[in-house]
């Protein structure tokens, strides 16, 4: 996450920022636009693919071998880290990487004030990045729509100015590729019903079902941020890797980037779980025509596992309401929006009471009808 803070406009000298609409660096003062490549210096060639280097293996007994060659990312070239600082949150421990010209007074993860800690050091350079496709205006509109669509959100919460604190953050992801061979056995059941003038018959037939084959997985994402809830990031998936480009520091101009605190090796277990679950679901979908299917045995063998280090665009907001923290996130590429909201308890119980009254009235009518039929 490097990038020089000296992306200056050649026309007026203003500080340039990455513009998601044009995918170029844009000056907020004179509106001049410039290609990213104009501000990037060629990097010295490095031997080998940094995302394909050999490392230790990890196994999962009972499910087949799950071996990974994982050493994604690369070292920064000389001078690339100039002008980059780390803002450290004293409440949640989050460390946000941004240019020294980026103004940030609050942590995008917990909403607490942050302080500048140090220059960037001891962190790998990403292999690729998906640049922001949607700007802050789109994120604020999505948040408004999300809040206003919920009828039981407190009116005061809707009216207070939370949305200006939404921030664009590049979240670190480890992307895992692998080829999988698997064989799974199932027990299937088919049931047939018929009857004659005297009896009803039920016939149960049981089958042994075997499936074997291969599946290729590309870019299985596991977020590299401990403070970022995995379920939140999975909720705004998928990201379309076809928009990924080679990492260049200029894409960070005007945004922040989360400093990963979970490395690739520590993310292997989550990658294995996702790949195993997807393999099982894919194979299970091929077993059709049975009333009931149970899995008898599973063997999954993962081969040629490699990883890449990527940054994915996310709009984040953490806001406080009556002592509770509410987190919202939007996929900065696709616009998919998720977030939890406070409940207006008075409105809830009012609506619940209305439903309860309707139910009570309906129950009374039924009771009267029962009495009527029994009395007759």
C-alpha positions in Angstrom: 0.0 0.0 0.0 2.3 2.6 -1.0 1.9 5.5 -3.1 3.6 8.9 -3.2 1.7 11.8 -1.7 3.0 13.9 -4.6 0.3 13.2 -7.2 0.2 16.8 -8.2 -1.9 18.2 -11.1 0.5 19.3 -13.9 -2.1 22.0 -14.8 -2.7 23.8 -11.5 -0.7 22.0 -8.9 -3.7 20.6 -6.9 -3.6 17.2 -5.3 -5.0 14.5 -7.6 -7.4 11.7 -6.4 -8.5 8.5 -8.1 -11.9 9.1 -9.9 -14.0 6.0 -10.0 -16.1 7.2 -12.9 -13.3 7.8 -15.3 -10.8 5.4 -13.7 -8.2 8.2 -13.9 -6.6 10.6 -11.6 -8.6 13.8 -11.4 -7.9 17.2 -10.0 -10.7 18.5 -7.8 -9.8 22.1 -8.6 -9.5 22.3 -12.4 -11.1 19.0 -13.3 -8.1 17.9 -15.3 -7.8 14.1 -15.7 -4.7 12.0 -16.2 -4.0 8.3 -16.9 -2.6 6.3 -14.0 0.4 5.3 -16.1 1.5 8.9 -16.4 2.5 8.8 -12.7 3.9 5.4 -12.4 7.6 4.6 -12.8 8.5 1.2 -14.2 9.5 -1.4 -11.5 12.6 -3.5 -11.8 11.9 -7.0 -13.0 11.7 -9.7 -10.3 12.2 -13.4 -10.9 9.2 -15.6 -10.8 5.6 -15.0 -10.0 5.3 -13.7 -6.4 2.0 -15.4 -5.9 3.3 -18.8 -7.0 6.3 -19.4 -4.7 6.7 -22.6 -2.7 5.9 -22.6 1.0 4.8 -25.0 3.7 1.9 -27.5 3.3 -1.1 -28.0 5.4 -3.3 -31.1 5.4 -6.8 -32.1 6.6 -6.8 -35.7 7.6 -9.9 -37.6 6.5 -10.8 -35.4 3.6 -7.8 -35.8 1.4 -4.7 -33.7 1.2 -5.1 -29.9 1.1 -1.7 -28.6 0.1 -0.9 -25.0 -0.6 2.1 -23.2 -2.1 1.5 -19.8 -0.6 3.7 -16.8 -0.6 1.7 -14.0 -2.3 2.6 -10.3 -2.6 6.0 -8.9 -3.3 8.5 -6.4 -1.8 8.2 -2.7 -2.5 10.5 -1.1 -5.0 12.8 1.7 -3.7 10.9 4.9 -3.0 7.4 3.4 -3.5 6.5 3.8 0.2 7.4 7.5 0.4 4.5 9.6 1.6 2.4 6.8 3.1 1.4 6.8 6.7 -0.5 4.5 9.1 -3.4 5.7 11.1 -3.9 3.7 14.3 -7.2 3.3 16.1 -6.7 3.1 19.9 -10.1 1.5 20.4 -10.2 -1.5 18.0 -6.5 -1.7 17.0 -7.2 -1.1 13.4 -4.4 0.2 11.2 -5.4 2.2 8.1 -2.9 2.9 5.4 -3.3 6.2 3.4 -1.4 9.1 1.9 -0.1 11.7 4.3 -2.5 14.2 2.6 -5.6 12.0 3.4 -7.7 13.6 6.0 -9.2 11.0 8.3 -10.5 11.8 11.8 -12.4 8.5 12.6 -11.8 4.8 12.2 -14.0 3.3 9.5 -14.3 0.1 11.6 -15.5 1.4 14.9 -16.0 5.1 14.5 -13.4 6.1 17.1 -10.9 8.9 16.6 -7.6 7.8 15.0 -4.1 9.1 15.3 -1.1 8.9 12.9 1.2 6.2 14.0 4.1 5.8 11.6 5.2 5.3 8.0 4.4 2.1 6.2 6.8 -0.7 6.9 6.8 -4.5 7.2 3.9 -5.1 4.8 3.8 -6.8 1.4 2.9 -5.1 -1.8 -0.4 -6.3 -3.4 -0.3 -8.3 -6.6 -3.5 -6.8 -7.9 -6.4 -4.4 -7.1 -10.0 -3.8 -8.1 -10.3 0.0 -8.3 -13.4 1.7 -7.0 -16.2 1.7 -9.6 -18.7 3.6 -7.4 -18.1 6.9 -5.7 -19.1 8.3 -2.3 -22.3 9.8 -3.7 -23.5 6.4 -4.8 -22.6 4.9 -1.3 -24.5 7.7 0.5 -27.5 7.2 -1.7 -27.4 3.4 -1.1 -27.3 4.0 2.7 -30.3 6.4 2.5 -32.3 3.9 0.5 -31.4 1.1 2.9 -32.4 3.1 6.0 -35.6 4.6 4.5 -36.7 1.2 3.3 -37.0 -0.1 6.9 -40.3 1.0 8.5 -39.3 0.1 12.1 -36.1 2.3 12.1 -36.3 5.2 14.6 -37.2 8.4 12.9 -34.5 10.3 14.7 -31.9 7.8 13.4 -33.1 8.5 9.9 -32.8 12.3 10.3 -29.4 12.4 12.0 -26.4 13.1 9.8 -24.6 9.7 9.9 -23.9 9.3 6.2 -21.1 11.8 5.8 -18.8 9.5 7.8 -18.9 6.8 5.1 -15.3 6.1 3.9 -13.8 4.3 1.0 -11.4 1.6 2.1 -9.4 -1.0 0.2 -9.8 -4.2 2.1 -7.0 -6.8 1.9 -8.0 -10.2 0.5 -6.0 -13.4 -0.1 -7.2 -15.0 -3.3 -6.7 -18.8 -3.5 -6.6 -20.9 -6.7 -6.7 -24.7 -6.6 -7.7 -27.8 -8.6 -9.8 -30.3 -6.7 -10.5 -34.0 -7.3 -13.1 -35.6 -5.2 -15.2 -38.7 -4.8 -18.3 -38.8 -2.6 -20.8 -41.6 -1.9 -24.4 -41.0 -1.0 -27.3 -43.2 0.0 -30.5 -42.3 -1.8 -34.1 -43.3 -1.1 -37.1 -43.5 -3.4 -40.6 -44.1 -2.0 -43.6 -45.4 -3.9 -47.2 -45.3 -2.6 -50.3 -47.2 -3.9 -53.4 -48.8 -2.6 -56.1 -51.3 -3.4 -59.6 -51.9 -2.0 -58.2 -53.2 1.2 -54.7 -51.8 1.9 -52.4 -48.9 1.4 -48.8 -49.8 0.4 -45.5 -48.0 0.8 -42.4 -49.3 -0.9 -38.9 -48.0 0.0 -36.0 -48.5 -2.4 -32.4 -47.7 -1.4 -29.5 -46.9 -3.7 -25.8 -46.4 -3.4 -24.7 -43.4 -5.4 -21.2 -42.6 -6.3 -19.8 -39.3 -7.7 -16.2 -38.6 -8.7 -14.7 -35.7 -10.7 -12.6 -32.6 -10.8 -13.4 -28.9 -10.0 -11.2 -25.9 -10.6 -11.4 -22.9 -8.3 -10.0 -19.4 -9.1 -9.7 -16.5 -6.8 -11.5 -17.9 -3.7 -11.5 -14.8 -1.5 -10.6 -14.7 2.2 -10.4 -11.3 3.8 -7.1 -10.6 5.5 -8.5 -8.2 8.2 -9.1 -9.6 11.7 -11.4 -6.7 12.7 -13.5 -7.1 9.5 -16.2 -9.6 10.2 -16.0 -12.5 7.7 -19.7 -12.7 7.4 -20.0 -9.0 6.5 -17.4 -9.4 3.7 -19.0 -12.6 2.4 -22.4 -10.7 2.4 -21.2 -8.1 -0.1 -19.6 -10.7 -2.4 -19.1 -11.5 -5.2 -16.4 -9.2 -6.6 -15.8 -9.6 -10.3 -12.1 -10.4 -10.7 -12.3 -9.5 -14.4 -11.9 -5.8 -13.3 -8.7 -6.5 -11.4 -5.6 -4.8 -12.6 -1.9 -4.8 -11.6 -1.5 -2.9 -8.4 -0.3 0.7 -8.8 -0.1 3.2 -6.0 -2.1 5.9 -7.7 -5.3 3.8 -7.2 -5.0 4.7 -3.5 -5.1 8.4 -4.1 -8.0 9.8 -2.0 -8.8 6.5 -0.4 -7.5 4.4 2.5 -6.3 0.8 2.6 -6.6 -1.6 5.5 -3.3 -3.0 6.6 -3.7 -6.8 6.7 -3.3 -8.5 10.1 -4.1 -12.0 9.0 -1.5 -13.4 6.7 -2.0 -15.9 3.8 -0.9 -18.9 5.8 -3.4 -18.1 8.6 -6.1 -17.8 5.9 -5.6 -21.3 4.5 -8.1 -22.9 6.8 -10.9 -20.6 5.8 -10.0 -21.1 2.1 -10.1 -24.9 2.6 -13.5 -24.7 4.2 -15.0 -22.6 1.4 -13.5 -24.8 -1.3 -14.6 -28.0 0.5 -18.1 -26.6 1.0 -18.4 -25.5 -2.6 -17.2 -28.9 -3.9 -19.7 -30.7 -1.8 -22.5 -28.5 -3.0 -21.5 -28.9 -6.6 -21.4 -32.7 -6.4 -24.7 -32.8 -4.4 -26.5 -30.9 -7.1 -25.8 -33.8 -9.5 -27.8 -36.2 -7.4 -31.4 -35.8 -8.4 -34.6 -37.9 -8.5 -34.5 -39.1 -4.9 -36.8 -38.3 -2.1 -34.0 -38.4 0.5 -30.2 -38.3 0.1 -27.6 -38.6 2.8 -23.8 -38.4 2.4 -22.0 -41.6 3.3 -18.4 -40.6 2.7 -16.3 -37.7 1.3 -12.8 -37.6 0.0 -11.5 -34.3 -1.4 -8.0 -33.8 -2.7 -6.7 -30.3 -3.4 -3.7 -29.8 -5.7 -1.6 -27.0 -7.1 -2.9 -24.5 -4.5 -1.6 -20.9 -4.9 -2.5 -17.5 -3.6 -2.5 -13.9 -4.6 -2.7 -10.7 -2.5 -5.4 -8.3 -3.6 -7.1 -5.1 -2.5 -10.9 -5.0 -3.0 -13.0 -1.7 -2.8 -15.5 -1.3 0.1 -17.4 1.7 1.4 -17.7 1.5 5.2 -19.6 3.2 7.9 -19.7 2.6 11.6 -22.2 4.7 13.6 -23.3 4.8 17.2 -26.9 4.8 18.3 -28.0 4.7 22.0 -24.8 2.9 23.0 -24.7 0.4 20.2 -22.5 0.3 17.1 -24.1 -0.3 13.7 -21.9 -1.3 10.7 -22.8 -0.8 7.0 -20.7 -1.9 4.1 -21.1 -1.5 0.3 -19.3 -3.3 -2.4 -17.4 -0.5 -4.1 -17.5 -2.4 -7.4 -21.1 -3.7 -7.7 -23.0 -1.6 -5.2 -24.3 -4.5 -3.1 -25.2 -3.1 0.3 -25.6 -4.7 3.7 -25.9 -3.4 7.3 -27.8 -3.8 10.6 -30.2 -1.1 11.8 -31.7 -0.1 15.2 -35.3 -1.1 16.0 -37.9 1.4 17.0 -39.3 -0.6 19.9 -42.4 1.5 20.3 -43.4 1.2 16.7 -42.6 -2.6 16.8 -44.9 -3.2 19.8 -47.6 -0.9 18.3 -47.6 -3.0 15.1 -47.3 -6.2 17.1 -50.3 -5.1 19.3 -52.3 -4.4 16.1 -51.5 -7.9 14.8 -52.3 -9.4 18.2 -55.6 -7.6 18.3 -56.5 -8.9 14.8 -55.5 -12.4 15.9 -57.5 -12.0 19.1 -60.6 -10.9 17.2 -60.3 -13.7 14.7 -59.9 -16.2 17.6 -63.1 -14.8 19.2 -65.0 -15.3 16.0 -63.8 -18.9 15.7 -64.7 -19.5 19.4 -68.3 -18.2 18.8 -68.7 -20.4 15.7 -67.5 -23.4 17.7 -70.0 -22.7 20.5 -72.7 -22.2 17.9 -72.1 -25.5 16.3 -71.8 -27.4 19.6 -75.0 -25.8 21.0 -77.0 -26.8 18.0 
